[in-house]
Amino acid sequence: MGSDANASGVQGVALLLWACSPDDPARVLTPFFQAAAAAAMEAPVEVYFSAQSVRLLQPGVADELRAVPGGMTALAAMQMAHQHGARFFACADALKACGLERAGLITLCDGQGGAVQFMARTLEPNWRSLVF
């Protein structure tokens, strides 16, 4: 499959987490499974946390959050994606709206990135984007 991806010229995937709030655990894990899959296929992956999804980067929030009872935690799904190479970026405006600061986020957060960075990736012809 990797050769197909290279033949298509696709260089990477950018995921925007917009409706993935810790308040709705059923929606939280899927983007990280998709990010892990793309990263495992050696595609660069950037995950942009916006709106209420930035709360997933707050210590303790994703630790016990599960889509189904007994299932994988959101933190485990995030770690899986990150271990495969996905990079996580927190929107500065969303952090401010949620009363959070970059310094207080979990170590999986690679930095800040918001609308401008996500749109720049979306406009790159060799990148694909997904919104969750």
C-alpha positions in Angstrom: 0.0 0.0 0.0 2.9 2.3 0.7 3.9 2.3 -3.0 0.3 3.4 -3.9 0.5 6.3 -1.5 3.9 7.3 -3.0 2.6 7.0 -6.6 -0.3 9.3 -5.7 2.1 12.0 -4.5 0.3 12.3 -1.1 2.8 13.5 1.4 0.8 13.8 4.6 -2.5 13.9 6.5 -3.7 16.8 8.7 -6.6 16.0 11.1 -8.7 18.7 12.7 -10.4 17.8 15.9 -13.4 20.0 16.2 -16.3 17.9 17.5 -14.2 15.5 19.6 -15.1 16.8 23.0 -14.3 14.8 26.2 -18.0 15.4 27.0 -18.8 12.9 24.1 -16.4 10.0 24.5 -17.9 8.0 21.6 -16.4 10.5 19.2 -13.0 10.8 20.7 -11.0 7.6 19.7 -11.7 7.3 16.0 -9.4 10.2 14.9 -6.5 8.7 16.8 -7.0 5.3 15.2 -7.0 7.0 11.8 -3.9 9.0 12.7 -2.1 5.9 13.9 -3.0 4.0 10.7 -1.7 6.8 8.5 1.5 7.3 10.6 2.1 3.5 10.6 2.0 3.7 6.8 4.8 6.2 7.1 2.8 9.3 6.1 3.5 12.4 8.1 0.5 13.1 10.3 -0.5 16.3 12.1 -3.4 16.4 14.5 -4.8 19.9 15.3 -6.8 20.1 18.6 -9.4 22.9 18.4 -12.5 23.9 20.3 -13.2 21.6 23.3 -10.8 18.9 22.0 -7.9 20.8 23.5 -9.1 19.6 26.9 -7.9 16.1 25.8 -4.4 17.5 26.2 -5.0 18.5 29.8 -3.5 16.1 32.3 -5.9 13.4 33.5 -8.7 14.1 31.1 -8.0 11.4 28.5 -6.7 8.8 31.1 -10.0 7.1 31.8 -12.1 8.4 28.9 -13.5 5.4 26.8 -15.8 5.2 23.8 -17.2 1.9 25.2 -17.0 0.4 28.7 -13.8 -1.7 29.0 -12.4 -0.3 25.7 -9.2 1.5 25.1 -8.8 4.8 26.8 -8.5 8.0 24.8 -5.0 8.4 26.2 -3.9 5.0 25.0 -5.2 5.8 21.5 -3.4 9.1 21.6 -0.2 7.5 22.7 -0.5 4.9 19.9 -0.9 7.5 17.3 2.0 9.6 18.7 4.3 6.5 18.9 3.7 5.9 15.2 4.8 9.4 14.5 1.6 11.6 14.6 2.3 15.1 15.9 -0.2 17.0 18.1 -0.8 20.7 18.0 -3.1 22.7 20.3 -4.9 25.8 19.1 -3.9 28.8 21.1 -7.4 30.4 20.9 -9.0 27.2 22.0 -6.6 26.9 24.9 -7.4 30.4 26.0 -11.2 29.8 25.7 -10.8 26.7 27.9 -8.6 28.5 30.4 -5.6 26.3 29.6 -2.0 27.2 28.9 0.5 25.3 26.7 2.9 24.8 29.7 0.3 22.8 31.5 -0.5 20.2 28.8 0.5 16.6 28.6 3.9 15.8 27.0 2.2 14.4 23.9 1.5 17.9 22.7 4.2 18.9 20.3 3.3 22.6 20.2 0.7 25.1 19.2 -1.0 25.2 15.9 -4.4 26.4 14.9 -6.5 27.6 11.9 -3.6 29.1 9.9 -1.4 26.0 10.2 -4.3 23.6 9.5 -5.4 25.7 6.5 -1.9 25.9 5.2 -1.7 22.1 5.2 -5.2 21.8 3.7 -4.1 24.1 0.8 -0.9 22.0 0.1 -1.8 19.9 -2.9 0.1 16.8 -1.6 -1.6 16.8 1.8 -5.0 15.4 2.7 -7.2 16.7 5.5 -9.9 15.2 7.7 -12.2 16.9 10.2 -13.6 15.1 13.2 
